[in-house]
Every structure is written in C-alpha cells, then in structure tokens.
Amino acid sequence: MHHTKFRLAAIGAAAAIALSGCAAGDGGDSGGTVEVEVWHYWDGTNADTFEAMAEEYNASHPGVEIKASNVPNADFLTKLRASATSNTLPDIAIGDLVWVPQIEQLGTLVDLAPLLPADVLSDINPALTSFGTINGKQVSVPVSANNLAYMYNRTLFEEAGLDPDSPPTTWEELLEDGKAIVAATGKPGYDLFTQAGDNGEGLTWNFQVNLWQAGGEFLTADNSAAAFNTPEGAKALDYWLELIDSGVSPYAKWGEFEKGEGGSAQEGSWMVGIWAPDPPFDFDVAKVPFPEDGEPATNLGGEQAMVFGNSDAESQAAADFLAWFLEADQVTSWSETTGMLPVTNSVASSDAYLSWVDENQPRLRPYVEQMAEAHARPNTPLYPAISFAFAQQLERAFSGELSASEALDAAEQAVNDVIAKG
C-alpha cells in the first residue's frame, strides 16, 4: 500500500515538474531556478526511490531543481578528484560513510550545522553525526544507515537440537551453539571474516564489533594512534581464536553461511532486503551476542551527504533539500522502500515505522533496535590504509603464523606507521 502511494506521488511530481517547466519557458526566464547537482552511486530500487523523492521535492519547491546522477561506486572518488581539479564539483556528493574524511580534503565542504534546522540535526543518530564532525564543522549528514547483527540458519539450529526461537545472546552461548552445530552437521557453526583480502575492511569492521563489546577502542579519540593493543583488544582476539581453534569458525571459510552451508554469521542489514523476495533457506536474525561482562555494540555503515561550497545559493538550496530529506515522512518512506535503517532516532523508535517493520520485514527489527548501540568507525582520511594494515597483521594470528600478543603488537606498529607517514 505504502509503495503504491509513493509511486503515485512520484508520478504526480514528475507531471508537476513538466507543467512548471512549460510555465518557466513561456516567461523566457529560467534564471530564477537554482540547480542542485547530486552525485550518488545507488542503482536499482535505491536510485529509483531517490530520483522519485528528488522529483517530489522539486514539485513542491519552485525555484529549485535537484538533478541526481549515478556515478558507479568504483569510479566515485576518482571522478570527484577529477572534478575538484577542473572546478566542476557537484553541489551534493552522497558516498560511503568512510569516504567523508577523504572527500573533505578534495574541496571546500560547507558546515551544515548553521544551515540545517537544529531539531533535524539533533534527531540524527549521534554515532552517525560524529562521523561528519571534522575540525568543529558538520561536513556531512547521513541519509541511510545499516549495521551488523547475528543471522542464523533455523534449519541447522533444529538439526543440532537447538531452539531456533532462542538464538545465542552471549559470546559463550554462541560458541556452545556453534559446537553443537559442528557436532551434529559437520558444518561451520559461525562464519568469521578472517582474511585481509585486498583492502582489509571486511575483517576490520567485523572485528571492531567484538572489540567495542569487550570495552576496547580501535584508535585514540583524536585518531593519532592505535588503541586496540590492550587487555580488551586481547579479549576480542582470544574470542576469535577460540572460535577458530574449536572448529566453530574455520579459518578462511567466510561465505559458508550465505550458501546455506553454515549455522550463522555476523551479517549486514542489507541481506534482509536482498533475501526477502526469495529466501535461500529459513533464516532469522538476532542482535549481536556480546560477552557476559561486556556491553552491546555493533558497527555502522551507510551513506552520508556532503555539500560543496560552489555558491551561497546552491549551498542553501542543497542544505534545504537535505533538511527535507531528513524529515520524518521522508526518512520513513525512504527506509520502508529501500530497506535501509532510519538515520533519525524519532523514526527508528516511532510506532508507525516499527509496526511497518513487524508487518513487512520482521527480520529488520534487531537491526533497528541496535541503532542505539551502534558505533561509527574512526573518521580519519587514513582509515582505509589503517584498516588494511590492521587486518593484514590480525590475519597472521588467524592463520596460526603469530600468537595473539605478537599479532596485536605487529598490528599496533603497522597502524602507527600508517598514521606517522600521514
């Protein structure tokens, strides 16, 4: 029902734009329209939905035209760098959360704090606004969010004599359930992302969840040094090594769960949407298990919008569009249509949105509830290099090449070297 209304609104918006276009043409003066160019990397439903919302905004805001275009994810930063060199930057760039500090170095990003209504800004999940806070300015705001939760195969739980309605809530239970699955089915109990690969981030962003749950931090508060080589960091690493050594999480076997050949994994909220139309097996979702003496935590992903200071009129119009996009009605329809998580606290806890979730996508519920316990990764332009350096050294512990303490020492050294070199 909701989707139909939304599509009709979009079609109505398109018609209204066509009419207003004629009117402007008749007067021979389209000089009064502020064009706001938006670059994003979405495709499919996400792109269609964003396009429809831009058209809806244009129809109700004469004098502004939001023009959205897709730049493929793989080319996004390269194209932005080229456009910075040739002074042809878009007005709004919407990209991956971890890109914000790198994009901030490319051109002049506008401080959005004075341009957005205070009540809009204060309603955004604080972990998400923390990511866009650089040198005292709010250089980005989130437009979408995702996080990691515990996803599991109900059929394998039953085969192992476990109750699929009582998934594990602690590290200890996860390990025991995993052992039961291995014993009964011969399949891994829990997938771990143990390989650095070509960028390290799969390993790092999964490991950070357990590091935070153990009470640890990844970098110091000012991002000037590694902060994970601590008893808390050792506790998280020992947990991973116990999962690997017990056979619950065999080294280098990530992906078995998604094939239906493993008991469980820490998976992103986007998997709910990907699998919803045609689930490959009977899966379910629970909040991420955390240590009995630790605290709940998960890791945030998603997209953030940045405004380049091309002109005062364009910056003001761009900020006005983002303020509109972050109002409850838009956050709700965007989240319901795309399956992304709401970036504002009011929508994430609203009866209207939660009842939609329970009715249409109940497996999203743990992800939504976890937004309150979600952390964002450190916002430094060096983050990609730091993540890779960290993952390469931790993998040496997972493969049995280094002991836990040796791997943490090596990772600390490697990360601090990246930071020192700038």
Buried (B, 14 or more C-beta within 10 A) or exposed (E): EEEEEBBEBBEEBBEBBEEBBEEBEEEEEEEEBBEBBBBBBBEEEBBBBBBBBBBBBBBEBBEBBBEBEBBEEEEBBEBBBEBBEEEEBBBBBBBBBBBBBBBBEBBBBBBBBEBBEEEBBEBBBEBBBBBBBBEEBBBBBBBBBBBBBBBBBBBBBEBBEBEBEEBBBBBEBBBBBBBBBBEBBEBBBBBBBBBBBEEBBBBBBBBBBBBBBBBBBBBEEEBEEBBBBBEBBBBBBBBBBEBBEBBBBBBEBBEBBBEBBBBBBBBBBBBBBBBEEEEEBBBBBBBBBBBEEBEBBBBBBBBBBBBBBBEEBBBBBBBBBBBBBBBBEBBBBBBBBBBBBBBBBBBBBBEEBBEBBEEEBEBBBBBBBBBBBBBBBBBBBBBBBBBBBBBBBBBBBBBEEBEBEEBBBBBBEBBBEBBEEE
